[in-house]
Amino acid sequence: MYNSVPLSRRAAVLILLFADAKGDLKVVVTIRAKTLSSYAGDAALPGGRADNNETAFQTARREASEEIGLPDINQKLPPPFSVEHLCEFPANLAKTEVVVRPCVALLHSYDPHSGLNADPEVSLIPILDAREVEAVFTAPFQDFLSEGVQNGHEWYRGAWGMWHNSQWRMHQFFVREISEHGEEQADHAYRIFGMTARIIVDAARVAYAQEPEFEHNSHFGDEEMIARLRQLGRLEEKAAKL
């Protein structure tokens, strides 16, 4: 479905994973700048619109480079870091009717000389583009299969709604900010919801080979919905903004 829509309707996001000091996977999430015309101030995965002749992974890596300073697909990371491209997921449909391809990548940080893993959160300081990104944070990847209260705070809310005549589960996760001393900040939480939450949940379902504790759409992505809209003559060339 991704390649069946016009270039102006295509986008890709990067699900960038890395192992923390305990070996648990974390996922990198951004907060979009409040000055943007769409999804201002929302949590999002690094990513954006496709350019000519790009693969989805090339789009996701280019956008991650622009937004958080992760070296582009044609650039080397500083030792001992490297990025391994793992897989792509079925396309999702954004509210703006852009077709979004999630791309999963693993950030390796093993140093063969010391036999230790470097800490990406300490060693790779994000370089944010203030025009697009207000903040960047990380969240425990496996927690996106859990519901209820975590560490005394609300973690998950969910509700069913209609999206293009289909039942669609709206997930909301509340990620507590971590202080320099490794403590959760009770007075601040990042809210991950909508398509971004759905994409992360789907990726976690595959990565851990288990289903979430909460209700969810059983299928991955929105490819049937996209195909149906295409048959109805929707999702044609997107008019350029003046």
Salt bridges, closest charged atoms under 4 A:
ASP51 OD2 - ARG62 NH2 3.64
GLU54 OE2 - ARG62 NE 2.58
GLU63 OE2 - ARG62 NH1 3.02
GLU66 OE2 - ARG62 NH1 3.44
GLU84 OE1 - HIS108 NE2 2.70
GLU88 OE1 - ARG101 NE 3.43
GLU97 OE2 - HIS164 NE2 3.52
GLU97 OE2 - ARG234 NH2 2.35
GLU121 OE1 - LYS26 NZ 3.30
ASP129 OD1 - ARG131 NE 3.03
GLU134 OE1 - LYS34 NZ 2.72
GLU154 OE2 - ARG157 NE 2.70
GLU177 OE1 - HIS188 ND1 3.25
ASP202 OD2 - ARG198 NE 3.32
ASP202 OD1 - ARG205 NH1 3.07
GLU211 OE1 - ARG205 NE 3.08
GLU211 OE1 - HIS216 NE2 2.62
GLU215 OE1 - ARG169 NH1 3.43
ASP222 OD1 - ARG198 NH1 3.52
GLU223 OE2 - ARG101 NH1 3.55
GLU236 OE2 - ARG230 NH1 3.29
